[in-house]
């Protein structure tokens, strides 16, 4: 009997790849007509846009890059991805490049010196705490931990922007575990790690990377490893007997299996279980809107040189992140044209957000309107497990469930990071459980 994976989002694809490369050939059933979940791209006229503005983070040691380099190609990032050079943050229309080490942080003139020193102290605190250290504070809101370091409104605005970009919510709601993970990867501090962050020439950031060919290329690399993905196949039920998985039901037909990996919202898991009940943790779901405005320019109007700009003024609900994607891959637009994308999140009013984003574009690219030959607005209303304090990593469910042979993966499960990183980490953790349970 072959294992069955329900869902071909990045959690399902990562799990499928790990199993496949370890001699286990799963079937991946996907109810929609495409694989990859939100990792997708499509054409708007002669331009290609992604489903939102995205980059892959931590190209050297992040869970998703490591998984791809281990099982697809050790040189895949060097060959198929282009690194972003830096972030430039703006407060009150004043901008500065985000420091990549503690030494340059002290020269970060977006903030006055007293704020830089406070930021420095906070970073040292995070280094000492480490990723695993946040387990001591499973219910901690980021703000409650870092407020002792906040010496001005501008520093609060900047830290709030980091929170929105990492957790999908404000610093007064976001989980400390994810906020610390934004800055620090190590479980334990070491002298070498501290040195890496402090020396003037060091670059502690492992960077953000964009895939050549667009976001859709990421799941395509998984599919090319001959994963058995079957589209437009909805699993109606997971069949359980004596607290063990025995199969799945599709259109009344039972397919026998002793292993099912579910890549979806955990809150819906019991709706498709028959003969058993999932009794583990169920994350709280939040509704939010992600808005991206895509603009095509009929000529090259500016050169950001692979720079991202982030506007985080106090009148904005969430930061506005803008990127010229043709800086990374010119093929996304006709020859001589440019493709620009700007994204933001709202928990309130989509129309107001779009108006504010258009004003931000005016600041980012003065006089841009006369060069626009394509405009495309994406609004995604989503249900998702945002990393608020009550959904911190330490409150999310383990990949192994109470039902023998049933596992869960994806952003609803206990894992570090967010997005693709979190999906990959959940798949790796799931594999550890499977190896132990099935002695493989």
N, C-alpha and C positions, 0 to 999 in steps of 0.2 A: 504493500500500500504506500502511495506517495503522500507526503505531507501536503496540506492545502493552505495557501495564504489567501486571506480575504482582503482584497484591496491592493492596488498597484501604486499607491502613493510612495513617497520616498522611504517610509518605514517598511512597507511591504517589499519594495525592490531591494533595499539594503539587506533585509533578512533573506530574501530569495537568493541574492548573490553569494552571501556567506554560506548558505546551505549547499548551493550548487558547487562552489569551489571546494567544499569539503566532502564531496561525493554523494550528496543527497539531492535529488532532483524534484523540487516541489512544483505544484501547479499553482499559478497565481490567477485567481478569478477576479475580474474587474467589471463592475456593473455598468460603467460608462463606456464611451467609445474611444477613450484615450488613456494612456498610462502616464504616470509621473505626477498626478495630482496637480498642485499649484505650480510645479516646475514645467511651464509650458510657454510656447510662443506662437504667434500667428501673424498673418499679413494684414496690414492696413494700407491699401493702395500699393505703392512700390516700397513701402517701409515694412520692416519686421519689428514687432513689439513683443515684450514679455508680459506675462500676467502679473503686473506690478513691477516696480523697480527692485532688482535683487542683485546681490553679489554673494559669492561663497566666501565664508570667513575662515581665517586661520589655515592658509594653504600648506603649511609645513606639518603641523601636528594636530589639527582639528580632526574630530572623529570621521567626518565624511571624506575629507581628502585622504586621510590615512587608509580608510577602507578602500577607496578607489585605487590608490597607489599599490595596495597590497594585492588586490584581486583583479584589477584591470590592467594597469600599466604603471610601473614605478616612476615613469617620467611624464605621466599624463598632464600634470599641471604645467610643467615646462613647455609641453608641446601644444596643449589645447586650451590653455587659460592665459589671460593677460592680467597682470597685477595692477591694482590701483596704486597711485603714488602716495596720496595722502588725503585726509579730510581737512577741509577748511571750515571752521565754525564761525558763525556771525551772531553777535549780540548787539542790539541797538545799531545795526548796519555797519558795525566795525568787525573786521574779520581777521583771523589768524590761523595758521596751520596747527593742527592738533599735535602736541608733542608725542613722540614715540618712546621716550625714556624719561626717567626722573630728572636727569641733568638738564635736558631741554625744557622740561616743565617749568623750571625756575626762570626761564626766559620767555615764557608764554604771555605776551603782552596784551592778550585779550582780557586778562585779569590783572588787577593791581597786585603788588608784591605780597601783601598780607594774605590774599586769596591763594596765590601760588604756593605759599608756604603751607597753608591749611590743606590744599589739595595734595601736596607732597606728603604731609603727615598722614592723610587718609590713605594714600596709596601704600605707604610703608605698613600701616595697620592691616590693609588687605593682604599684603604679602605675608605678613606673619599669620594671619587668619587662614589663608589658603582656601581652596575650594571646599575641602572636606570639613574645614573648621566651621562652616556655616551650619552644620548639622546641630550645633549647640543652640542655634537660634531658628528653629523650624518655622516659627510663626512671626518672625521679625519683619516689619516693614522697613524698606531701605532707609527711609527718612529718619526713622527712630534711631537707627544705628549711626548714621553719618551727620546728624544735625549738630553734634558737638564740633564738627569741622567747618560748618557753614558760616562764613564770616561776612557775607554780603549777599544781596539779592542776585547779583550777576553770577556768583558761584552756584547758587541754588538753581538758577535758570539753566546753567550748563549741565549740572548733575541731573536735573530733571530731563534734559534732552537725552542724556545717556540712558536713563531709565526707560523712556518711551521707545528708544531704538532697540533696547535689549529685551524688554518685558511686554511691550505693547500697552503700557499704562504709566501713570505718573509715579514719581518717586515717593509720593505719599500713599501709594497703593501697592507698588511692586515688591516682589520678594527679594530679601537680602541675598539669598543664595544665588539668584540669577545676576543680580547687580554686581556682586563680587566676581562672579565668573566672567563678566565682561572685561575685567581688568587683569585677573589672575587665573592661570591654568593649573599651577602645581598644587598637589595635595599638601605638601609640606615645604617649608621654606628651606633654601640652601644658600650658602655663600655665593655659589656660582650664579644662581638665579637672581639674587640681589644685585650682583655685579652687572649682570646682563641688563638690568633696568636702570642702573645709575651711570655707567660710563658714557661719556659724551657721544661716541661714535656708534653706540649700540642701537639696535632697533628691536625693541621688545615686541612690537606688533608683528604678527605673522601675515598681516595684510588681508585685504579683500581682493578677490579674484573674479573676473568675468569670463564665462565660457565663450570661446570663439564659435560663432554660429547661433548664439542666443541661448537662453535658459533651457530650451527644449533639448539641447544637446546632452545635458547631464543625464536624464533618464535614458536617452538613446544609447549612451555608453554602457548602461546596465543591460539593456535589451540585446545589444550586440554580443553579449556573453552567453547568448542562447538560452535566456530564461524563457520558460514556458508560460507566457502571459496570454490569457484568453479574455478578450474584450466582450462587452455586452453579455456578461454572464453573472447574473445576480444570485448570490447565495441567499436563499430564503430562510434556511434554518441550519443551525449547528446541532447535530443529534448527539445526545449524551445518554449513556446507560450505565448505571451503577457508579456514577460520578466519574466516568471515563468517556472521552470523545470516541465515537464510533463511526462518524461520518458527517457529511453535509447534504442538504437537500436543495436541489435546483429544479424548479418547475415540476415538483412531485417526484423526481428521481433522486434516489439516495446514492451518493458516491462514498464508498467506504474509505476511511482513513483513521489512523490513531493519533494524528497530530494536526492541529489547526492553529494557525497564527493569524490573529485578527488585527488589522490595521484600520482603525476607525475610532469614532467617539465611544469611549467606554460606557457612557450613559445609555447607549443604544444596544449594548451587548446582550442584556437579558431579554430584549425583544426578539432576538433571533435564536435564543437557546431553547431547545425542547428536551425535556427529560432531566434537566439540571438547572442550577442557578448559580450565577457568579455572585460571590459574597465579599469580594475585595473592595478596595477604595474606589469611589467614583468621583472624579474631579468636578468642581463647579464650572459651569460653562458661562462665558460672557459673550455678549453680542457687541460687535463693533463694525465700523466701516473703514475699509482701506481705499483711498482715492489716489489714482495716478493720472497725471496729465502728460500725454505724449505729444511732442511737437516735432514736425519735420521742417527743416530749413532748406530753402532752395539753393543756398550757397553756404560756404563756411564763413560764419560770422564772428567766431571767437575761438580761442584755443585755450582750453582748460588743462590740457596736457595730462589727462587721466587723473584729474582732481575731482573729488566730490565736494559739494558745498552744502552746508547744513545751517539753516536759519532757525534760531531758537529764541526769538524775541518774546517778551513777557505777554504780549497780546495773542500769542498763538497757543492753541490747545496742545498741540504736539509739534515737534520740529518738522520742518520741510526739508527734504533731502533731494537735491538735484544732481543729475549726472548727464554728461554728453556720452552716450553709449557708443557712438561712432569713434570716439577716441580709442576705444578698446577693439572695436571691430567695424571697420568702414563698410563692410558688406551688408550691414543692417539698413543702409540707405542707398539711394542711387548715387552714382559716382559724382563727387563734388558736393553732395548734400550732407547735412548733419541730422542726427537723431538725438533728441533731448527728452529725458523723463524726470518728473518730479513726483514724489510720493509723500503722503502723510496719513495719519490715522485720526479718526474721530469716534467718540462715543455719544455724540450729540447730533449736530446738524450737518448733513452732507453738502447742501447748497452753500451754506456759509463758509465751509471749509474750502470749496472750490474757488469762491471769490477771493478768499485770503491767499490761496495758492497762486492765483493769477497775479495778485499784487506782489507776491514774493518773486515770481518770474520777472516782473518789471525791474526789480532790484538786481536780480542775478544777471539778466541780459537786457540792459537798457536798449529800447528801440527795436525789440525783437519782432514785433507784430508784422512789419512790412516784409519780412523774409519768410513767413510761415506759409508752407504749401500743404501741410497736413496737421490736423489737430484731432486727437482721439482721447476721450476721457473714459477711464475705467473706474467703476464703483463696485466694490465687492462688499456685500453685506454678509458677514460670516459669523458662525458660532464656533468658538474656539476656547481652549483652555489657556487663557492668558496667565502669565506667571505673576499673579498677585500673591500676597503673603499667604492666603489660604490655599493657594495652589503651588507653594514652593516645592522644589524638587523633593524635599523630605516628606511631603504630603501626598505625592503622586504614587499610584499603584506600581508594584513590581511587575515585571513582564510575565512571571509565572503566576498562574491563577490557582484557585482552590480546586479546579476541575483538572483531573489528570489528562495531559495531552493538549490542553488549551493554553495558549500564550497570547499576550497582547503587546503590540509595538506602536511606535509613533509618539506624537507630541502630548498624548494623554498619559504617558507612562514615565516612570522615574528615570531621568537621564539628565546629563549636563547639556548646556547650550540652549539653542532655540532653532526652530526651522529644520533645515537639512542636517545640521550638526546634531540636534536632539534626536532626529529620526535614526541617524547612523548609530549614535550611542545606545539608543534603545535596542536596535537590532543586535549590536555586539553583546549587550547584556542578556538579551534573549538567547543568543547562541550559547552563552556560558551555562544557562539553565538547561538547555536542550542537551548539551554534551554530558552534563551530570546525570540528567534523568534517563537518557537513552544510551549512556555509556559509549559515546562515539568520539 
